[in-house]
Amino acid sequence: HHTLASSESKPGFAGGVSATQPAIYSLEKLVEVTHFNMESRPRLIFADIWGTISAHLASTALHEEAAVAMYAVDSLRQLALQFLNREELGVFEFQRRFLKSLETIMSRSTHVSVKELLLSSVEQLISIYGFSAKGEEPDSQHHRGTLRSGWRSVLLVLGTAGLDKNDAIALHGFKLLTDQIEQCMSVCNGLTRADDGNHPPDSLLSEYFVDLVNTLLLYISGPRQDLSSKSIDSLVRLSDVLADGKVPLKSTRRKAPASPAASTGETSDLRSDELELWWPMLLGLSQTMGDRRSEVRVKGLGTLLNIINKHFFPSTGETVPSDNDGTSSSPQHGDLQTLQLIFRGILVPALEFEEMDGNSTSGSAPELLPPKFVHFITVPPSPDTLAAGSGDHEWISTTFEHLMDGC
């Protein structure tokens, strides 16, 4: 710490190239000291030390001199590789605290080169410590699966990349995200609904399903329409996996599997846990109603209504999977309580997203009801209608009427 203080007090540290070498020398010494403390201190004590060190490395990674900033990111990468060598300790979530500075750097850095290095570092962490993929050699799985709570930071970094102004950064982050989703799909291919409670521990879906969904939602809200569309498609795939019972619920992760003679209360808890997984996905899709791009609004609305109709309120004659006691453990029970939750929490607030977004060309949100609006059942829009929609009533013609039809 004294070395850093003396280096930073030298004239010209803030800007000149002459100050780069002292800054990097100080970072080298800081990394060395951190390495020793990481190995010798108990984790609770090191967590306190790391709070000071990570704050300094994060601020240095935002340095106006790109060379200094990149060295700070590389220092974080080296330290993370060492830290993730050890298994996570229960509920402490040390990994999340350790990697949290990566989130700050990705969201605040102004150097493209720094963000590229950060994504490359995250890619390396995933390849070494992420969940194992099918068909991998046993030798390559030595450290696989030790990345646990750190996934939250990793996914947030990838999602933030989708909001970046630079196309290369967004595409790199999206590729890393889709690679993980594909791996999850390959793990799920060997599972059936009967495997509930027996899910392999090496799937991202097992513990961080909601984080995965939230990352896709960041890409949907991002500025690139092609990535928004692909992310909606990925959400559909995740919804199918969830509906098939291939994503473990909290109750099945933390408790023994329920017996066939489960009580009504236990069944209700199962449904509540399942709705916790569905809710971020449904709410995120409903927020697309306020998107400025009509194509994203139309696709988001269509996807939302399709998911609700397919997995919550199947049409007459469809077979609803059920447990041994005859009650359904899927959301396809279509009961009144769930219907009320969907309307009050998802469909009705969808109207508010447009109002709050204020995205009309005149600078104010359009009226929710057009003049002389006397009917609810409307004709599906033609491509010409979608292309011609503009001004205050574009949202009404492309989105509102069809949302009401869905309701």
Buried (B, 14 or more C-beta within 10 A) or exposed (E): EEBBEEBBEEEEBEEEEEBBEBBBEBBEBBBEBBBEBBEEBEBEEBBEBBEEBBEBBBBBBBBEBBBBBBBBBBBBBBBBBEBBEBEBEEEEBBBBBBBBBBBBBBBEBEBBEBBBBBBBBBBEBBEBBBBBBEEEEEEEEEBBBBBBBBBBBBBBBBBBBBBBEEEEBBBBBBBBBBBBBEBBBEBBEEBEEEBBBEBBEBBBBBBBBBBBBBBBBBBBBBBBEEBBBBBBEBBBBBBBBBBBBBBBBBBBEEEEEBEEEBEEEBBEBBBEBBBEBBBBBBBBBBBBBBBEBBEBBBBBBBBBBBBBEBBBBBEEEEEEEEBEEEBBBBBBBEEEEBEEBBEEBBBEBBBBBBBEBEBBEEEEBBBEEEEEEEEEEEEEBEEEEBEEBEEBBBBBBBBBBBBBBBE
